[in-house]
Every structure is written in structure tokens, then in C-alpha cells.
Amino acid sequence: MYGLEISNWRNLDQNSDVDEFLNNQPKEDDYVLNLKQQAHIQSSLRKCYEKVELEESKVLCQMLADVILPILPETSQLIELKSLVEKPKVGSCPLAEKFFLKIAHGTILRHGQINIIVDEYDRPLLMEKVNMGDNHSCISLQTLVMNGIRIPAGSLFSVNYDVEQIQNKRLNKQFKGFVIPYTEFPGFWFLRLTTLAISPENRKRAFSTHYDQQVVNGLFSPDTTQLSQLIDVAKAQL
């Protein structure tokens, strides 16, 4: 009747066919009005993070919007990570940041190592710690996409693989460990945001008890450490 084919109810506000259709309808019947309303709702949802003030609220709203309206990696220009089918046996307790905070200040256990996971342009995407607490936990160093959801830098991931089976790797320049392309991994598992995902000045408010546990347990400068310090460590290994 209308000559408009819609294969997916999502992203109506970014569908050029829908936009053209609505702009060329002289008569607004129920179908046209409902379509216009849904496109407006989706556009408003996509921008909801702009209407909140707190840093952590913006992060949460952005992720919630992506759950409902998944983004396409090719349009966002972000790296998409494959998701593992099963969760690896890697913990996500509030003290998981313990070693990443130390690494940010250039301190690594004698038997520890870090692996820098990079994209095709050798840009650090994640840092993996080994022999320091749970093996194979990673922290993201830039915003990434998984299942259509943008996951902010400073998020905790886990992996499950055998480093001996990876041929395409090279030694770090400073610390024990390797530089490995992300395409060498079968996938990743998103665990949670770490306190490093939020700027130091807002960290206590955003994470409350989680942050307090880090302070009580004497973690290395949880109140001042910035993700950029970890990024600098990662770049120094390339």
C-alpha cells in the first residue's frame, strides 16, 4: 500500500528510506503518524545521554541506548570484538583493578607479564595481565563495540586461549609479555566497568562502596590514577 519496506524496527531514525518516505507524505494517517512517532522516540533515546549531567550517568545511558538500538561498527569506526560463547573462569571482584593500578605506575610483579592487544594499525586496544591475580583478565584502553553495544575504555574483559598457539605475536619492548593482534583471539567476555572508566574526580561518587573497598584494601592510588597512564605503558611496549 505504501511502497515502503522495513526489515527491522530498530534505527528507524537513521533509515534514509523512512526519512524520505515521511518527508513525501502529504497525508498523515495512523501508519504515517505511528512511524513518525517511533522514529522520534528512537532519535530521543539515542540522544538521552546528552540530557543527564553526571559523567557516570552519561556512560550508563549510552550503553542502555545501544542495548535497544545496537550500532553498526562500520558506521561508528570503532573496533568490534567477538563475544565468547562461554564465560572464562576469570573473576570480576572489586579488587580486580589491583594489578592494573600498579601497572599504570610502572610496577609489575617479578613473575608477572602484560600482553598488549592491538588493532591492525598497532594501536593498543586492551591490556591483559598474566600471573598477577586471575590470569587472562584485560582492561580496555579505548571504546570498543561488542554485540552492537559501545563499551567504554576502562572496562574489564576476560579471554581464554593458549598463547603458545598464537604465531602472530612479538615481544614487548620493556616488560615481559607480547604484542598480539586482537584478530588472533577467538573472542572476549565483557565483565564490568572498572573504576578507571570514570575520571578520578567522579570515581568515589560513581562507584561508592566498590571504590571504598579499594581504598580500605590499600590499592595503589585508586583516587588519582588515570587510564591514560595505562595507555602510556601499553604504547611503550610497541
Salt bridges, closest charged atoms under 4 A:
ASP13 OD1 - ARG46 NH2 2.73
GLU28 OE2 - LYS36 NZ 2.30
GLU56 OE2 - ARG205 NE 2.70
ASP66 OD2 - ARG150 NE 2.86
GLU97 OE1 - ARG192 NH2 2.95
GLU97 OE2 - HIS210 NE2 3.43
ASP119 OD2 - ARG123 NE 2.62
ASP122 OD2 - ARG170 NH2 2.68
GLU128 OE2 - HIS136 ND1 2.52
ASP212 OD1 - LYS204 NZ 2.95
